[in-house]
Protein backbone atom coordinates (compact mmCIF):
# COMPACT_ATOMS: atom_id res chain seq x y z
CA UNK A 1 0.00 0.00 0.00
CA UNK A 2 1.93 2.91 -1.36
CA UNK A 3 -0.47 5.82 -0.86
CA UNK A 4 -2.72 7.12 1.88
CA UNK A 5 -5.63 6.59 -0.51
CA UNK A 6 -4.94 2.85 -0.82
CA UNK A 7 -4.48 2.58 2.95
CA UNK A 8 -7.78 4.43 3.47
CA UNK A 9 -9.55 2.06 1.08
CA UNK A 10 -8.06 -0.91 2.94
CA UNK A 11 -9.13 0.46 6.34
CA UNK A 12 -12.68 1.08 5.11
CA UNK A 13 -12.87 -2.49 3.79
CA UNK A 14 -11.39 -4.00 6.97
CA UNK A 15 -13.79 -2.07 9.17
CA UNK A 16 -16.76 -2.85 6.90
CA UNK A 17 -17.77 0.80 6.94
CA UNK A 18 -19.72 2.45 4.14
CA UNK A 19 -18.51 5.59 2.41
CA UNK A 20 -21.76 7.23 3.49
CA UNK A 21 -21.21 6.39 7.17
CA UNK A 22 -17.66 7.73 7.00
CA UNK A 23 -18.79 10.87 5.18
CA UNK A 24 -21.51 11.54 7.76
CA UNK A 25 -19.06 11.19 10.63
CA UNK A 26 -16.51 13.49 9.00
CA UNK A 27 -19.18 16.01 7.99
CA UNK A 28 -18.72 15.79 4.24
CA UNK A 29 -20.62 14.31 1.30
CA UNK A 30 -20.03 10.74 0.10
CA UNK A 31 -18.57 11.89 -3.27
CA UNK A 32 -15.70 13.49 -1.34
CA UNK A 33 -14.85 10.10 0.16
CA UNK A 34 -15.04 8.59 -3.34
CA UNK A 35 -12.65 11.29 -4.58
CA UNK A 36 -10.17 10.38 -1.83
CA UNK A 37 -10.39 6.70 -2.73
CA UNK A 38 -9.98 7.27 -6.47
CA UNK A 39 -6.96 9.52 -5.86
CA UNK A 40 -8.78 12.43 -7.56
CA UNK A 41 -8.18 14.32 -4.33
CA UNK A 42 -4.48 14.41 -3.51
CA UNK A 43 -4.95 16.00 -0.09
CA UNK A 44 -7.13 15.75 2.98
CA UNK A 45 -7.46 18.50 5.55
CA UNK A 46 -6.03 17.88 9.00
CA UNK A 47 -9.53 18.18 10.49
CA UNK A 48 -10.89 15.53 8.13
CA UNK A 49 -7.85 13.32 8.66
CA UNK A 50 -8.32 13.34 12.42
CA UNK A 51 -12.04 12.56 12.08
CA UNK A 52 -11.40 9.74 9.59
CA UNK A 53 -8.77 8.11 11.80
CA UNK A 54 -10.94 8.47 14.89
CA UNK A 55 -13.95 6.91 13.19
CA UNK A 56 -12.00 4.02 11.65
CA UNK A 57 -9.87 3.44 14.75
CA UNK A 58 -6.62 3.81 12.81
CA UNK A 59 -3.49 5.84 13.42
CA UNK A 60 -2.69 8.96 11.45
CA UNK A 61 0.91 7.80 11.17
CA UNK A 62 -0.22 4.62 9.41
CA UNK A 63 -2.77 6.34 7.16
CA UNK A 64 -0.61 9.21 5.95
CA UNK A 65 2.94 7.86 6.27
CA UNK A 66 2.45 4.11 6.03
CA UNK A 67 4.35 3.59 9.29
CA UNK A 68 3.43 1.70 12.42
CA UNK A 69 0.28 -0.27 13.06
CA UNK A 70 -3.06 0.46 11.44
CA UNK A 71 -5.02 -0.21 14.62
CA UNK A 72 -5.27 2.69 17.01
CA UNK A 73 -7.52 1.08 19.54
CA UNK A 74 -7.38 -2.47 20.83
CA UNK A 75 -10.47 -2.16 23.02
CA UNK A 76 -14.21 -2.08 22.33
CA UNK A 77 -14.52 1.67 21.70
CA UNK A 78 -14.30 1.29 17.94
CA UNK A 79 -16.76 -1.61 17.85
CA UNK A 80 -19.30 0.29 19.90
CA UNK A 81 -18.97 3.30 17.64
CA UNK A 82 -19.52 1.24 14.50
CA UNK A 83 -22.48 -0.64 15.97
CA UNK A 84 -24.06 2.63 17.07
CA UNK A 85 -23.58 4.13 13.61
CA UNK A 86 -25.01 1.05 11.89
CA UNK A 87 -27.99 0.94 14.23
CA UNK A 88 -28.72 4.60 13.52
CA UNK A 89 -28.89 3.88 9.79
CA UNK A 90 -31.18 0.84 10.03
CA UNK A 91 -34.94 0.68 10.52
CA UNK A 92 -35.99 -0.42 13.99
CA UNK A 93 -37.13 -3.90 12.89
CA UNK A 94 -33.67 -4.56 11.41
CA UNK A 95 -31.94 -3.47 14.62
CA UNK A 96 -34.19 -5.81 16.62
CA UNK A 97 -33.35 -8.69 14.27
CA UNK A 98 -29.62 -7.92 14.52
CA UNK A 99 -29.82 -7.98 18.32
CA UNK A 100 -31.57 -11.37 18.21
CA UNK A 101 -28.91 -12.77 15.88
CA UNK A 102 -26.07 -11.46 18.04
CA UNK A 103 -27.69 -13.07 21.09
CA UNK A 104 -27.90 -16.37 19.17
CA UNK A 105 -24.22 -16.12 18.23
CA UNK A 106 -23.28 -15.38 21.83
CA UNK A 107 -25.21 -18.44 23.01
CA UNK A 108 -23.53 -20.59 20.34
CA UNK A 109 -20.04 -19.38 21.34
CA UNK A 110 -20.75 -20.08 25.01
CA UNK A 111 -21.92 -23.61 24.13
CA UNK A 112 -18.79 -24.26 22.08
CA UNK A 113 -16.57 -22.98 24.91
CA UNK A 114 -18.40 -25.15 27.43
CA UNK A 115 -18.12 -28.24 25.22
CA UNK A 116 -14.45 -27.56 24.52
CA UNK A 117 -13.68 -27.15 28.22
CA UNK A 118 -15.43 -30.40 29.08
CA UNK A 119 -13.65 -32.29 26.29
CA UNK A 120 -16.73 -33.05 24.19
FIDO-491102 format. One line per field, with one value per atom (N, C-alpha, C, CB): z, y, x; residue in one letter; residue number from 1; atom name. Coordinates in nm, 2 decimals. Glycine has a CB too. Layout:
// FIDO-491102
zz: Z,...
yy: Y,...
xx: X,...
rest: A,...
nr: NUM,...
atom: CA,...
END
This chain:
// FIDO-491102
zz: 0.00,0.00,0.00,0.12,-0.12,-0.14,-0.10,-0.28,-0.11,-0.09,0.03,-0.21,0.08,0.19,0.14,0.24,0.01,-0.05,-0.05,-0.19,-0.08,-0.08,0.06,-0.15,0.15,0.29,0.35,0.38,0.31,0.35,0.29,0.30,0.17,0.11,0.19,-0.04,0.22,0.29,0.43,0.31,0.50,0.63,0.63,0.70,0.53,0.51,0.49,0.39,0.41,0.38,0.51,0.27,0.58,0.70,0.81,0.75,0.81,0.92,0.87,0.96,0.75,0.69,0.71,0.75,0.68,0.69,0.55,0.77,0.54,0.41,0.40,0.40,0.27,0.24,0.30,0.09,0.29,0.35,0.50,0.32,0.57,0.72,0.75,0.78,0.68,0.70,0.67,0.61,0.56,0.52,0.62,0.38,0.67,0.78,0.90,0.81,0.94,1.06,1.04,1.10,0.93,0.90,0.87,0.78,0.83,0.80,0.66,0.89,0.57,0.42,0.35,0.37,0.21,0.13,0.08,0.01,0.05,0.01,-0.11,-0.02,-0.21,-0.33,-0.29,-0.43,-0.18,-0.13,-0.09,-0.02,-0.02,0.02,-0.11,0.11,-0.21,-0.33,-0.40,-0.43,-0.40,-0.46,-0.39,-0.45,-0.26,-0.18,-0.23,-0.03,-0.24,-0.27,-0.42,-0.25,-0.51,-0.65,-0.68,-0.74,-0.58,-0.59,-0.67,-0.65,-0.69,-0.76,-0.66,-0.80,-0.53,-0.43,-0.37,-0.32,-0.40,-0.35,-0.20,-0.44,-0.15,-0.01,0.07,0.00,0.20,0.30,0.41,0.36,0.45,0.56,0.69,0.58,0.77,0.90,0.98,0.98,0.98,1.05,1.00,1.03,0.87,0.81,0.84,0.66,0.84,0.87,1.01,0.84,1.10,1.24,1.26,1.33,1.20,1.21,1.14,1.14,1.03,0.96,1.05,0.82,1.10,1.18,1.31,1.21,1.37,1.49,1.46,1.55,1.35,1.32,1.28,1.20,1.21,1.16,1.27,1.04,1.37,1.47,1.42,1.53,1.34,1.28,1.32,1.13,1.31,1.34,1.22,1.39,1.25,1.14,1.08,1.20,1.17,1.12,1.01,1.23,1.04,0.94,0.82,1.00,0.83,0.72,0.62,0.76,0.68,0.59,0.56,0.66,0.65,0.63,0.60,0.75,0.62,0.60,0.71,0.47,0.82,0.93,1.05,0.97,1.12,1.24,1.21,1.32,1.31,1.31,1.26,1.44,1.19,1.14,1.26,1.04,1.35,1.46,1.57,1.52,1.60,1.70,1.84,1.67,1.83,1.95,1.96,1.97,2.07,2.08,2.17,2.14,2.21,2.30,2.23,2.42,2.30,2.23,2.19,2.33,2.21,2.17,2.02,2.20,1.94,1.79,1.76,1.72,1.82,1.78,1.83,1.85,1.94,1.99,1.90,2.13,1.85,1.76,1.63,1.74,1.58,1.45,1.47,1.40,1.57,1.60,1.62,1.72,1.69,1.71,1.57,1.80,1.49,1.36,1.27,1.29,1.27,1.19,1.24,1.19,1.37,1.42,1.39,1.57,1.38,1.35,1.21,1.38,1.12,0.98,0.94,0.90,1.03,1.00,1.06,1.06,0.99,1.05,1.18,0.95,1.27,1.40,1.39,1.48,1.30,1.29,1.26,1.18,1.18,1.14,1.26,1.02,1.34,1.46,1.56,1.53,1.57,1.66,1.61,1.67,1.48,1.43,1.45,1.28,1.43,1.45,1.60,1.41,1.69,1.83,1.86,1.92,1.80,1.82,1.77,1.75,1.65,1.59,1.67,1.45,1.72,1.80,1.93,1.84,1.99,2.11,2.08,2.16,1.96,1.92,1.90,1.78,1.84,1.82,1.96,1.74,2.05,2.18,2.25,2.27,2.24,2.30,2.24,2.29,2.11,2.03,2.08,1.88,2.09,2.13,2.28,2.13,2.36,2.50,2.50,2.59,2.42,2.41,2.36,2.32,2.26,2.21,2.31,2.08,2.38,2.49,2.60,2.55,2.64,2.74,2.70,2.78,2.57,2.52,2.51,2.39,2.47,2.45,2.59,2.38,2.69,2.82,2.88,2.91,2.85,2.91,2.82,2.92,2.71,2.63,2.53,2.72,2.51,2.42,2.27,2.45
yy: -0.12,0.00,0.12,0.00,0.18,0.29,0.43,0.29,0.45,0.58,0.58,0.63,0.70,0.71,0.67,0.86,0.70,0.66,0.51,0.71,0.43,0.29,0.23,0.22,0.30,0.26,0.29,0.33,0.41,0.44,0.34,0.59,0.31,0.21,0.07,0.18,0.03,-0.09,-0.08,-0.12,0.03,0.05,0.04,0.18,0.11,0.11,-0.03,0.20,-0.11,-0.25,-0.34,-0.31,-0.32,-0.40,-0.37,-0.38,-0.25,-0.21,-0.23,-0.06,-0.26,-0.29,-0.16,-0.41,-0.05,0.08,0.13,0.18,0.19,0.25,0.38,0.25,0.42,0.56,0.66,0.58,0.63,0.72,0.74,0.67,0.63,0.64,0.72,0.50,0.70,0.77,0.92,0.72,0.95,1.09,1.16,1.09,1.09,1.15,1.19,1.06,1.09,1.12,1.24,0.99,1.24,1.35,1.48,1.31,1.48,1.60,1.65,1.71,1.55,1.58,1.49,1.55,1.51,1.43,1.31,1.52,1.20,1.07,1.09,0.97,1.18,1.19,1.24,1.29,1.31,1.35,1.23,1.45,1.13,1.01,0.93,0.92,0.93,0.86,0.92,0.86,1.06,1.13,1.09,1.28,1.08,1.04,0.90,1.04,0.81,0.67,0.65,0.58,0.74,0.73,0.81,0.77,0.87,0.95,1.08,0.87,1.12,1.24,1.36,1.25,1.33,1.43,1.39,1.44,1.47,1.44,1.48,1.52,1.56,1.60,1.58,1.75,1.58,1.57,1.67,1.43,1.75,1.85,1.78,1.95,1.85,1.79,1.75,1.89,1.84,1.82,1.69,1.94,1.67,1.55,1.43,1.57,1.44,1.33,1.28,1.37,1.37,1.33,1.26,1.46,1.32,1.26,1.12,1.35,1.10,0.97,0.87,0.99,0.91,0.81,0.77,0.87,0.87,0.85,0.75,0.98,0.77,0.69,0.55,0.75,0.53,0.40,0.33,0.41,0.40,0.34,0.31,0.22,0.40,0.38,0.50,0.37,0.48,0.58,0.67,0.53,0.80,0.90,0.86,1.04,0.82,0.78,0.67,0.73,0.57,0.46,0.51,0.35,0.59,0.63,0.72,0.71,0.82,0.92,0.89,1.05,0.81,0.79,0.64,0.83,0.55,0.41,0.35,0.39,0.41,0.36,0.31,0.47,0.22,0.17,0.08,0.29,0.06,-0.03,0.05,-0.09,-0.02,0.05,0.07,-0.04,-0.03,-0.02,0.08,-0.16,0.17,0.27,0.22,0.40,0.15,0.11,-0.04,0.18,-0.10,-0.25,-0.28,-0.30,-0.18,-0.22,-0.21,-0.12,-0.20,-0.21,-0.07,-0.27,0.04,0.17,0.17,0.27,0.13,0.13,0.05,0.08,-0.07,-0.16,-0.10,-0.30,-0.04,0.03,0.14,0.08,0.22,0.33,0.28,0.41,0.18,0.12,0.07,0.02,-0.01,-0.06,0.05,-0.16,0.15,0.26,0.33,0.36,0.35,0.41,0.32,0.44,0.20,0.10,0.10,-0.04,0.10,0.09,0.22,0.08,0.33,0.46,0.46,0.58,0.39,0.39,0.28,0.37,0.19,0.08,0.11,-0.05,0.06,0.07,-0.01,0.02,0.02,-0.04,-0.19,0.02,-0.25,-0.39,-0.46,-0.42,-0.40,-0.46,-0.46,-0.38,-0.35,-0.35,-0.46,-0.21,-0.47,-0.58,-0.72,-0.58,-0.74,-0.87,-0.89,-0.88,-0.78,-0.79,-0.83,-0.66,-0.77,-0.80,-0.94,-0.71,-1.00,-1.14,-1.23,-1.17,-1.19,-1.28,-1.27,-1.23,-1.16,-1.15,-1.23,-1.00,-1.23,-1.31,-1.46,-1.28,-1.50,-1.64,-1.67,-1.66,-1.59,-1.61,-1.62,-1.50,-1.53,-1.54,-1.67,-1.42,-1.72,-1.84,-1.96,-1.87,-1.96,-2.06,-2.06,-2.03,-1.95,-1.94,-1.99,-1.79,-1.96,-2.01,-2.16,-1.94,-2.22,-2.36,-2.43,-2.40,-2.37,-2.43,-2.42,-2.35,-2.31,-2.30,-2.40,-2.16,-2.42,-2.52,-2.66,-2.50,-2.69,-2.82,-2.85,-2.84,-2.74,-2.76,-2.78,-2.63,-2.70,-2.71,-2.85,-2.61,-2.91,-3.04,-3.16,-3.05,-3.13,-3.23,-3.30,-3.33,-3.24,-3.30,-3.27,-3.26
xx: 0.09,0.00,0.09,-0.10,0.10,0.19,0.14,0.24,0.01,-0.05,-0.15,-0.11,-0.17,-0.27,-0.41,-0.28,-0.43,-0.56,-0.58,-0.57,-0.48,-0.49,-0.51,-0.37,-0.44,-0.45,-0.59,-0.34,-0.64,-0.78,-0.88,-0.81,-0.86,-0.95,-0.95,-0.92,-0.83,-0.81,-0.87,-0.66,-0.85,-0.91,-1.07,-0.87,-1.12,-1.27,-1.32,-1.31,-1.25,-1.29,-1.27,-1.20,-1.16,-1.14,-1.24,-1.00,-1.28,-1.38,-1.52,-1.36,-1.54,-1.68,-1.76,-1.74,-1.71,-1.78,-1.82,-1.69,-1.93,-1.97,-1.91,-2.12,-1.90,-1.85,-1.95,-1.84,-2.08,-2.18,-2.16,-2.32,-2.14,-2.12,-2.00,-2.11,-1.89,-1.77,-1.79,-1.65,-1.85,-1.88,-1.96,-1.95,-2.07,-2.15,-2.07,-2.27,-1.99,-1.91,-1.81,-1.83,-1.75,-1.65,-1.72,-1.56,-1.85,-1.92,-1.90,-1.87,-1.89,-1.87,-1.97,-1.73,-1.97,-2.06,-1.99,-2.11,-2.06,-2.00,-1.91,-2.11,-1.95,-1.86,-1.72,-1.92,-1.70,-1.57,-1.49,-1.58,-1.55,-1.48,-1.45,-1.57,-1.54,-1.50,-1.39,-1.63,-1.38,-1.26,-1.13,-1.29,-1.14,-1.02,-0.97,-1.04,-1.07,-1.04,-0.99,-1.16,-1.04,-1.00,-0.87,-1.11,-0.82,-0.70,-0.72,-0.58,-0.85,-0.88,-0.84,-1.03,-0.85,-0.82,-0.68,-0.93,-0.58,-0.45,-0.43,-0.35,-0.51,-0.50,-0.62,-0.45,-0.60,-0.71,-0.68,-0.73,-0.77,-0.75,-0.71,-0.87,-0.64,-0.60,-0.73,-0.51,-0.83,-0.95,-1.02,-1.05,-1.03,-1.09,-1.00,-1.11,-0.87,-0.78,-0.80,-0.64,-0.81,-0.83,-0.97,-0.83,-1.07,-1.20,-1.21,-1.31,-1.14,-1.14,-1.07,-1.07,-0.95,-0.88,-0.95,-0.74,-1.02,-1.09,-1.21,-1.15,-1.28,-1.40,-1.35,-1.47,-1.24,-1.20,-1.11,-1.12,-1.07,-0.99,-0.85,-1.05,-0.80,-0.66,-0.57,-0.67,-0.44,-0.35,-0.32,-0.22,-0.30,-0.27,-0.13,-0.27,-0.04,0.09,0.08,0.18,0.00,-0.02,-0.09,-0.10,-0.20,-0.28,-0.19,-0.40,-0.13,-0.06,0.08,-0.07,0.15,0.29,0.32,0.37,0.22,0.25,0.34,0.30,0.35,0.43,0.35,0.54,0.41,0.34,0.22,0.30,0.14,0.03,-0.10,0.00,-0.18,-0.31,-0.40,-0.38,-0.41,-0.50,-0.46,-0.52,-0.55,-0.53,-0.58,-0.59,-0.69,-0.75,-0.77,-0.89,-0.73,-0.74,-0.86,-0.61,-0.93,-1.05,-1.18,-1.05,-1.29,-1.42,-1.48,-1.52,-1.40,-1.45,-1.49,-1.35,-1.40,-1.43,-1.55,-1.31,-1.56,-1.68,-1.81,-1.66,-1.81,-1.93,-1.97,-1.91,-1.87,-1.90,-1.96,-1.77,-1.90,-1.95,-2.09,-1.86,-2.11,-2.25,-2.35,-2.25,-2.31,-2.41,-2.44,-2.35,-2.34,-2.36,-2.45,-2.22,-2.42,-2.50,-2.65,-2.44,-2.66,-2.80,-2.88,-2.79,-2.81,-2.87,-2.92,-2.78,-2.85,-2.89,-2.99,-2.76,-3.03,-3.12,-3.26,-3.07,-3.36,-3.49,-3.50,-3.60,-3.59,-3.60,-3.61,-3.71,-3.69,-3.71,-3.58,-3.82,-3.50,-3.37,-3.27,-3.30,-3.28,-3.19,-3.24,-3.20,-3.37,-3.42,-3.37,-3.57,-3.38,-3.33,-3.18,-3.37,-3.11,-2.96,-2.93,-2.89,-3.00,-2.98,-3.01,-3.07,-3.12,-3.16,-3.05,-3.29,-3.00,-2.89,-2.76,-2.86,-2.73,-2.61,-2.62,-2.58,-2.74,-2.77,-2.76,-2.91,-2.80,-2.79,-2.64,-2.87,-2.57,-2.42,-2.35,-2.36,-2.39,-2.33,-2.36,-2.38,-2.48,-2.52,-2.44,-2.67,-2.43,-2.35,-2.21,-2.36,-2.14,-2.00,-1.99,-1.95,-2.08,-2.08,-2.09,-2.19,-2.18,-2.19,-2.06,-2.31,-2.00,-1.88,-1.77,-1.83,-1.76,-1.66,-1.68,-1.66,-1.81,-1.84,-1.81,-1.99,-1.84,-1.81,-1.66,-1.88,-1.59,-1.44,-1.38,-1.39,-1.43,-1.37,-1.40,-1.42,-1.51,-1.54,-1.49,-1.69,-1.43,-1.36,-1.46,-1.30,-1.57,-1.67,-1.64,-1.81
rest: X,X,X,X,X,X,X,X,X,X,X,X,X,X,X,X,X,X,X,X,X,X,X,X,X,X,X,X,X,X,X,X,X,X,X,X,X,X,X,X,X,X,X,X,X,X,X,X,X,X,X,X,X,X,X,X,X,X,X,X,X,X,X,X,X,X,X,X,X,X,X,X,X,X,X,X,X,X,X,X,X,X,X,X,X,X,X,X,X,X,X,X,X,X,X,X,X,X,X,X,X,X,X,X,X,X,X,X,X,X,X,X,X,X,X,X,X,X,X,X,X,X,X,X,X,X,X,X,X,X,X,X,X,X,X,X,X,X,X,X,X,X,X,X,X,X,X,X,X,X,X,X,X,X,X,X,X,X,X,X,X,X,X,X,X,X,X,X,X,X,X,X,X,X,X,X,X,X,X,X,X,X,X,X,X,X,X,X,X,X,X,X,X,X,X,X,X,X,X,X,X,X,X,X,X,X,X,X,X,X,X,X,X,X,X,X,X,X,X,X,X,X,X,X,X,X,X,X,X,X,X,X,X,X,X,X,X,X,X,X,X,X,X,X,X,X,X,X,X,X,X,X,X,X,X,X,X,X,X,X,X,X,X,X,X,X,X,X,X,X,X,X,X,X,X,X,X,X,X,X,X,X,X,X,X,X,X,X,X,X,X,X,X,X,X,X,X,X,X,X,X,X,X,X,X,X,X,X,X,X,X,X,X,X,X,X,X,X,X,X,X,X,X,X,X,X,X,X,X,X,X,X,X,X,X,X,X,X,X,X,X,X,X,X,X,X,X,X,X,X,X,X,X,X,X,X,X,X,X,X,X,X,X,X,X,X,X,X,X,X,X,X,X,X,X,X,X,X,X,X,X,X,X,X,X,X,X,X,X,X,X,X,X,X,X,X,X,X,X,X,X,X,X,X,X,X,X,X,X,X,X,X,X,X,X,X,X,X,X,X,X,X,X,X,X,X,X,X,X,X,X,X,X,X,X,X,X,X,X,X,X,X,X,X,X,X,X,X,X,X,X,X,X,X,X,X,X,X,X,X,X,X,X,X,X,X,X,X,X,X,X,X,X,X,X,X,X,X,X,X
nr: 1,1,1,1,2,2,2,2,3,3,3,3,4,4,4,4,5,5,5,5,6,6,6,6,7,7,7,7,8,8,8,8,9,9,9,9,10,10,10,10,11,11,11,11,12,12,12,12,13,13,13,13,14,14,14,14,15,15,15,15,16,16,16,16,17,17,17,17,18,18,18,18,19,19,19,19,20,20,20,20,21,21,21,21,22,22,22,22,23,23,23,23,24,24,24,24,25,25,25,25,26,26,26,26,27,27,27,27,28,28,28,28,29,29,29,29,30,30,30,30,31,31,31,31,32,32,32,32,33,33,33,33,34,34,34,34,35,35,35,35,36,36,36,36,37,37,37,37,38,38,38,38,39,39,39,39,40,40,40,40,41,41,41,41,42,42,42,42,43,43,43,43,44,44,44,44,45,45,45,45,46,46,46,46,47,47,47,47,48,48,48,48,49,49,49,49,50,50,50,50,51,51,51,51,52,52,52,52,53,53,53,53,54,54,54,54,55,55,55,55,56,56,56,56,57,57,57,57,58,58,58,58,59,59,59,59,60,60,60,60,61,61,61,61,62,62,62,62,63,63,63,63,64,64,64,64,65,65,65,65,66,66,66,66,67,67,67,67,68,68,68,68,69,69,69,69,70,70,70,70,71,71,71,71,72,72,72,72,73,73,73,73,74,74,74,74,75,75,75,75,76,76,76,76,77,77,77,77,78,78,78,78,79,79,79,79,80,80,80,80,81,81,81,81,82,82,82,82,83,83,83,83,84,84,84,84,85,85,85,85,86,86,86,86,87,87,87,87,88,88,88,88,89,89,89,89,90,90,90,90,91,91,91,91,92,92,92,92,93,93,93,93,94,94,94,94,95,95,95,95,96,96,96,96,97,97,97,97,98,98,98,98,99,99,99,99,100,100,100,100,101,101,101,101,102,102,102,102,103,103,103,103,104,104,104,104,105,105,105,105,106,106,106,106,107,107,107,107,108,108,108,108,109,109,109,109,110,110,110,110,111,111,111,111,112,112,112,112,113,113,113,113,114,114,114,114,115,115,115,115,116,116,116,116,117,117,117,117,118,118,118,118,119,119,119,119,120,120,120,120
atom: N,CA,C,CB,N,CA,C,CB,N,CA,C,CB,N,CA,C,CB,N,CA,C,CB,N,CA,C,CB,N,CA,C,CB,N,CA,C,CB,N,CA,C,CB,N,CA,C,CB,N,CA,C,CB,N,CA,C,CB,N,CA,C,CB,N,CA,C,CB,N,CA,C,CB,N,CA,C,CB,N,CA,C,CB,N,CA,C,CB,N,CA,C,CB,N,CA,C,CB,N,CA,C,CB,N,CA,C,CB,N,CA,C,CB,N,CA,C,CB,N,CA,C,CB,N,CA,C,CB,N,CA,C,CB,N,CA,C,CB,N,CA,C,CB,N,CA,C,CB,N,CA,C,CB,N,CA,C,CB,N,CA,C,CB,N,CA,C,CB,N,CA,C,CB,N,CA,C,CB,N,CA,C,CB,N,CA,C,CB,N,CA,C,CB,N,CA,C,CB,N,CA,C,CB,N,CA,C,CB,N,CA,C,CB,N,CA,C,CB,N,CA,C,CB,N,CA,C,CB,N,CA,C,CB,N,CA,C,CB,N,CA,C,CB,N,CA,C,CB,N,CA,C,CB,N,CA,C,CB,N,CA,C,CB,N,CA,C,CB,N,CA,C,CB,N,CA,C,CB,N,CA,C,CB,N,CA,C,CB,N,CA,C,CB,N,CA,C,CB,N,CA,C,CB,N,CA,C,CB,N,CA,C,CB,N,CA,C,CB,N,CA,C,CB,N,CA,C,CB,N,CA,C,CB,N,CA,C,CB,N,CA,C,CB,N,CA,C,CB,N,CA,C,CB,N,CA,C,CB,N,CA,C,CB,N,CA,C,CB,N,CA,C,CB,N,CA,C,CB,N,CA,C,CB,N,CA,C,CB,N,CA,C,CB,N,CA,C,CB,N,CA,C,CB,N,CA,C,CB,N,CA,C,CB,N,CA,C,CB,N,CA,C,CB,N,CA,C,CB,N,CA,C,CB,N,CA,C,CB,N,CA,C,CB,N,CA,C,CB,N,CA,C,CB,N,CA,C,CB,N,CA,C,CB,N,CA,C,CB,N,CA,C,CB,N,CA,C,CB,N,CA,C,CB,N,CA,C,CB,N,CA,C,CB,N,CA,C,CB,N,CA,C,CB,N,CA,C,CB,N,CA,C,CB,N,CA,C,CB,N,CA,C,CB,N,CA,C,CB,N,CA,C,CB,N,CA,C,CB,N,CA,C,CB,N,CA,C,CB,N,CA,C,CB,N,CA,C,CB,N,CA,C,CB,N,CA,C,CB,N,CA,C,CB,N,CA,C,CB,N,CA,C,CB,N,CA,C,CB,N,CA,C,CB,N,CA,C,CB
END
